[in-house]
Amino acid sequence: MKKLFNFLLLTFSLMLLIVSCNLTSNNGGSADIVIGSKGFTEQDILSEILAQQIEETTHLKVAQRRFTSALVTHQALTAGKIDAYVEYTGTAFTVILKQKAINDPKLLYEKLKQAYAQQFHLEVMEPLGYESTFAMTIRAEDAKRDNIQTLSDLAKYAPQMRAGFGYEFIEREDGYRGLAKTYGLHFAQSPRIMDLGLIYRALQQKLVDIINGGTTDGQISRLGLVVLKDDLHYFPPYEAATIIRQDTLKKYPKLRQALTQLVGRISFDDMQHLNSLVEGEFRDIRDVVRDFRKAKGLIVVEDRG
């Protein structure tokens, strides 16, 4: 078992190296804009989408920085270390603002937009077009054998199951503790804290029986896994939206037009496919994003005057 985990750890380290090398990065002092990523594949793709969109439609040069969590990335934004990143509305509302979840996506967005402007001088732009909520995921064979389709169904079998969750999911306000209370979940032992880079392989290798992922993760369809329905609506809406410093928008007025072109242009299927290309086919993030923007008609040379 120890040898297997050492192998998985090495594999993950190599994956991180590959992803990091795939990111566009102007690390010198010449960058006008710095885009942040929360440090996993989908976030790296979104960071690259913003970077390419800005560089190809304005005269601005972009650098990218990776972080490790929503809170750390938000702190970098408010401290001026980055200018923008893509966050999920439910995460911003519950983790950053520490507010009780709201299930109405429009109401949540309006309250979030107002609070971010007042408290942090940040603008929450309109959503990009898709939602990526938490995916409580099990193997298809287990779902079929025990007829587990919902999180309520899971409660009956949880005492015989081993859970593997990311650290942030265990700690955050809208994470494991509230979920367990809502559904009465009691696993065989305390959930194992796992790195998100290893979590799907651990499920596939039957080291754990349930994990938390994201509904747009490419591994779900590629590995034939089953996402359990949140039938009691515990999780709030998690619409992806660009958050940017108001000072940056004032300094570079053309940024608003460049980023507005992305509003509503990324569907759930789009994001899941992009994740799969990077994680499953090991495609270069820059190439994947460039092809996506071309297919969406977003590669247009704007007036740079």
C-alpha positions as CSV (number, residue, x, y, z in Angstrom):
1,M,0.0,0.0,0.0
2,K,2.8,2.4,0.9
3,K,4.5,1.8,-2.4
4,L,1.3,2.4,-4.3
5,F,0.8,5.8,-2.6
6,N,4.4,6.7,-3.3
7,F,3.8,5.9,-6.9
8,L,0.6,8.0,-6.9
9,L,2.4,10.9,-5.3
10,L,5.1,10.8,-7.9
11,T,2.5,10.7,-10.7
12,F,0.8,13.7,-9.3
13,S,4.0,15.7,-9.0
14,L,4.7,15.0,-12.6
15,M,1.2,16.1,-13.6
16,L,1.7,19.3,-11.7
17,L,4.9,20.0,-13.5
18,I,3.3,19.4,-16.9
19,V,0.4,21.7,-16.1
20,S,2.7,24.4,-14.7
21,C,4.8,24.3,-17.8
22,N,1.7,24.5,-20.0
23,L,0.7,27.8,-18.5
24,T,1.4,31.1,-20.3
25,S,3.6,33.1,-18.0
26,N,5.2,36.5,-18.3
27,N,7.1,36.3,-15.1
28,G,9.1,39.5,-15.6
29,G,8.1,43.0,-14.6
30,S,6.7,43.7,-18.1
31,A,3.2,42.2,-17.4
32,D,0.3,44.7,-17.2
33,I,-2.2,42.2,-15.9
34,V,-1.8,39.2,-13.6
35,I,-4.5,36.5,-13.8
36,G,-4.8,34.0,-10.9
37,S,-5.7,30.3,-10.8
38,K,-6.8,28.3,-7.7
39,G,-4.3,25.6,-8.8
40,F,-6.3,22.8,-10.4
41,T,-6.9,21.9,-14.1
42,E,-10.2,23.7,-14.7
43,Q,-8.8,26.9,-13.0
44,D,-5.6,26.7,-15.1
45,I,-7.8,26.5,-18.3
46,L,-9.9,29.4,-17.2
47,S,-6.8,31.4,-16.4
48,E,-5.5,30.7,-19.9
49,I,-8.8,31.7,-21.4
50,L,-8.7,35.1,-19.7
51,A,-5.0,35.6,-20.5
52,Q,-5.5,34.8,-24.3
53,Q,-8.6,36.9,-24.5
54,I,-7.0,39.9,-22.9
55,E,-3.7,39.7,-24.9
56,E,-5.4,39.1,-28.2
57,T,-8.0,41.9,-27.9
58,T,-6.0,44.6,-26.2
59,H,-2.5,45.9,-26.1
60,L,-2.0,44.5,-22.6
61,K,0.6,41.8,-21.6
62,V,-0.6,39.1,-19.2
63,A,1.1,37.0,-16.6
64,Q,-0.4,34.1,-14.6
65,R,0.0,32.9,-11.0
66,R,-1.2,29.7,-9.4
67,F,-2.5,29.4,-5.8
68,T,-3.9,26.7,-3.6
69,S,-7.4,27.6,-2.5
70,A,-10.2,30.1,-2.9
71,L,-9.2,32.0,0.2
72,V,-5.5,32.3,-0.7
73,T,-6.4,33.4,-4.3
74,H,-9.0,36.0,-3.0
75,Q,-6.4,37.4,-0.6
76,A,-3.9,37.8,-3.5
77,L,-6.6,39.6,-5.4
78,T,-7.5,42.0,-2.6
79,A,-3.8,42.6,-1.9
80,G,-3.2,43.6,-5.6
81,K,-0.9,40.6,-6.3
82,I,-3.2,39.6,-9.1
83,D,-5.8,41.6,-11.0
84,A,-8.5,38.9,-11.8
85,Y,-9.4,35.3,-11.6
86,V,-12.5,33.1,-12.1
87,E,-14.4,32.1,-9.0
88,Y,-17.6,30.2,-8.4
89,T,-20.5,32.2,-7.0
90,G,-21.4,29.8,-4.3
91,T,-17.8,29.5,-3.1
92,A,-17.4,33.3,-3.0
93,F,-20.6,33.7,-1.1
94,T,-20.1,31.0,1.5
95,V,-16.3,30.7,1.9
96,I,-15.2,34.4,1.3
97,L,-18.3,36.3,2.6
98,K,-19.2,33.5,5.1
99,Q,-22.9,33.9,4.3
100,K,-25.5,31.2,4.5
101,A,-26.1,29.5,1.1
102,I,-28.8,30.9,-1.2
103,N,-30.3,28.4,-3.7
104,D,-31.6,31.1,-6.1
105,P,-28.6,31.7,-8.6
106,K,-29.8,35.2,-9.6
107,L,-30.3,36.4,-6.1
108,L,-27.0,35.0,-4.9
109,Y,-25.2,36.7,-7.8
110,E,-26.8,40.1,-7.1
111,K,-26.0,39.9,-3.4
112,L,-22.4,38.7,-4.2
113,K,-21.9,41.5,-6.7
114,Q,-23.0,44.1,-4.2
115,A,-21.0,42.8,-1.3
116,Y,-17.8,42.4,-3.3
117,A,-18.1,46.0,-4.6
118,Q,-18.7,47.4,-1.1
119,Q,-16.3,45.3,0.9
120,F,-13.4,44.7,-1.4
121,H,-13.8,47.1,-4.4
122,L,-14.0,44.1,-6.7
123,E,-16.3,43.7,-9.6
124,V,-18.1,40.3,-10.1
125,M,-18.7,40.1,-13.8
126,E,-21.7,38.2,-15.2
127,P,-21.2,34.4,-15.3
128,L,-19.3,32.7,-18.1
129,G,-22.2,30.4,-18.8
130,Y,-21.8,27.2,-16.8
131,E,-22.0,25.9,-13.2
132,S,-19.6,23.5,-11.6
133,T,-20.9,22.2,-8.3
134,F,-19.5,19.6,-6.0
135,A,-19.8,16.1,-7.4
136,M,-20.1,13.4,-4.8
137,T,-18.9,10.6,-6.9
138,I,-18.9,6.8,-6.6
139,R,-18.0,3.9,-8.9
140,A,-20.7,2.8,-11.4
141,E,-20.6,-0.8,-10.2
142,D,-21.3,0.3,-6.6
143,A,-24.2,2.6,-7.7
144,K,-25.7,-0.2,-9.7
145,R,-25.3,-2.9,-7.1
146,D,-26.9,-0.9,-4.3
147,N,-29.2,1.3,-6.4
148,I,-27.5,4.5,-5.0
149,Q,-28.6,7.5,-7.1
150,T,-28.9,10.3,-4.6
151,L,-27.1,11.5,-1.5
152,S,-30.1,10.4,0.5
153,D,-29.6,6.9,-0.8
154,L,-26.0,7.1,0.2
155,A,-26.8,7.5,3.9
156,K,-27.9,3.8,4.2
157,Y,-24.6,2.5,2.8
158,A,-22.1,5.2,4.2
159,P,-21.2,3.2,7.3
160,Q,-19.6,0.5,5.0
161,M,-17.9,3.1,2.8
162,R,-14.5,4.9,2.9
163,A,-14.5,8.6,1.9
164,G,-11.7,10.5,0.3
165,F,-12.1,14.3,0.2
166,G,-9.9,17.3,-0.5
167,Y,-8.7,19.4,2.4
168,E,-10.7,22.5,1.4
169,F,-13.9,20.5,1.1
170,I,-13.5,19.2,4.6
171,E,-12.8,22.7,6.0
172,R,-15.1,25.0,4.1
173,E,-18.5,26.3,5.2
174,D,-20.4,24.6,2.4
175,G,-18.4,21.4,2.6
176,Y,-18.3,18.1,4.3
177,R,-19.6,18.9,7.8
178,G,-22.8,20.5,6.6
179,L,-23.3,17.8,4.0
180,A,-22.9,15.1,6.6
181,K,-25.4,16.8,8.9
182,T,-27.9,17.4,6.1
183,Y,-27.9,13.8,4.9
184,G,-27.0,12.0,8.1
185,L,-23.8,10.6,6.7
186,H,-21.6,8.4,8.9
187,F,-18.7,6.7,7.1
188,A,-16.8,3.7,8.2
189,Q,-14.0,6.1,9.4
190,S,-13.2,9.7,9.2
191,P,-12.8,10.9,5.6
192,R,-9.3,10.6,4.3
193,I,-7.8,14.0,3.3
194,M,-6.5,13.6,-0.2
195,D,-4.9,15.8,-2.9
196,L,-7.4,16.5,-5.7
197,G,-4.8,15.3,-8.2
198,L,-4.9,11.8,-6.7
199,I,-8.6,11.5,-5.8
200,Y,-10.0,9.9,-9.0
201,R,-7.3,7.4,-9.2
202,A,-7.8,6.4,-5.6
203,L,-11.5,5.8,-6.3
204,Q,-10.7,3.8,-9.4
205,Q,-8.1,1.7,-7.5
206,K,-10.7,1.1,-4.7
207,L,-8.6,2.8,-2.0
208,V,-11.8,4.8,-1.2
209,D,-15.4,4.4,-2.2
210,I,-16.6,8.0,-2.5
211,I,-14.9,11.3,-3.4
212,N,-15.7,14.9,-3.9
213,G,-15.0,16.3,-7.3
214,G,-16.5,18.9,-9.6
215,T,-19.4,18.2,-12.0
216,T,-17.3,19.5,-14.9
217,D,-14.3,17.2,-14.2
218,G,-13.3,15.3,-17.3
219,Q,-12.5,12.1,-15.4
220,I,-16.2,11.5,-14.5
221,S,-17.3,10.6,-18.0
222,R,-14.0,9.2,-19.0
223,L,-13.9,6.7,-16.1
224,G,-17.6,6.0,-16.2
225,L,-18.3,7.2,-12.7
226,V,-21.6,8.2,-11.1
227,V,-22.4,11.6,-9.5
228,L,-25.0,11.3,-6.8
229,K,-27.9,13.8,-7.0
230,D,-28.0,16.4,-4.3
231,D,-31.7,15.7,-3.7
232,L,-32.0,17.9,-0.6
233,H,-30.3,20.9,-2.4
234,Y,-27.6,21.3,0.1
235,F,-25.1,22.9,-2.3
236,P,-25.7,26.5,-3.5
237,P,-25.3,27.5,-7.1
238,Y,-21.6,27.6,-8.3
239,E,-21.7,29.7,-11.5
240,A,-18.2,30.5,-12.8
241,A,-17.7,34.3,-13.0
242,T,-14.7,36.5,-13.5
243,I,-13.8,38.7,-10.5
244,I,-11.6,41.7,-11.2
245,R,-10.2,44.7,-9.3
246,Q,-12.2,47.9,-9.9
247,D,-8.9,49.8,-10.0
248,T,-7.7,47.6,-12.8
249,L,-10.8,48.2,-14.8
250,K,-10.4,52.0,-14.3
251,K,-6.7,51.8,-15.4
252,Y,-7.4,49.7,-18.5
253,P,-10.9,50.5,-19.8
254,K,-10.7,48.1,-22.7
255,L,-10.5,45.2,-20.3
256,R,-14.2,45.3,-19.7
257,Q,-15.1,44.9,-23.3
258,A,-12.5,42.1,-23.7
259,L,-13.9,40.1,-20.7
260,T,-17.5,40.8,-21.5
261,Q,-17.1,38.9,-24.7
262,L,-16.6,35.7,-22.6
263,V,-19.9,36.2,-20.7
264,G,-22.3,33.3,-21.4
265,R,-19.8,31.7,-23.9
266,I,-18.7,28.6,-21.9
267,S,-21.2,25.8,-21.5
268,F,-21.1,22.9,-19.0
269,D,-20.3,20.6,-21.9
270,D,-17.6,22.9,-23.1
271,M,-15.8,23.0,-19.7
272,Q,-16.1,19.3,-19.2
273,H,-14.6,18.7,-22.7
274,L,-11.8,21.1,-22.1
275,N,-10.9,19.4,-18.8
276,S,-10.9,16.0,-20.5
277,L,-8.6,17.2,-23.3
278,V,-6.0,18.4,-20.7
279,E,-6.4,15.6,-18.1
280,G,-7.3,12.7,-20.3
281,E,-5.4,13.4,-23.5
282,F,-2.6,15.5,-22.0
283,R,-3.1,18.3,-24.5
284,D,-1.2,21.5,-24.0
285,I,-3.5,24.0,-22.2
286,R,-2.5,26.9,-24.5
287,D,-3.4,24.9,-27.6
288,V,-6.7,23.6,-26.1
289,V,-7.7,27.2,-25.2
290,R,-6.7,28.6,-28.6
291,D,-8.7,25.9,-30.4
292,F,-11.7,26.6,-28.2
293,R,-11.6,30.3,-28.7
294,K,-11.3,29.9,-32.4
295,A,-14.4,27.5,-32.4
296,K,-16.3,30.1,-30.4
297,G,-15.4,33.0,-32.8
298,L,-13.5,34.7,-30.0
299,I,-10.2,35.1,-31.9
300,V,-10.9,38.5,-33.4
301,V,-8.3,41.3,-33.7
302,E,-9.6,44.4,-32.0
303,D,-8.7,48.0,-32.4
304,R,-5.5,48.4,-30.4
305,G,-5.2,52.1,-30.6
